[in-house]
Amino acid sequence: MVWQSNIKFLIGLTSLMFLA
């Protein structure tokens, strides 16, 4: 499903922002 991939990408981006 595309939704799962989209969510995974969103979580990754958020994690990067939190790390920064």
Secondary structure, 3 states (H helix, E strand, C coil): CHHHHHHHHHHHHHHHHHHC
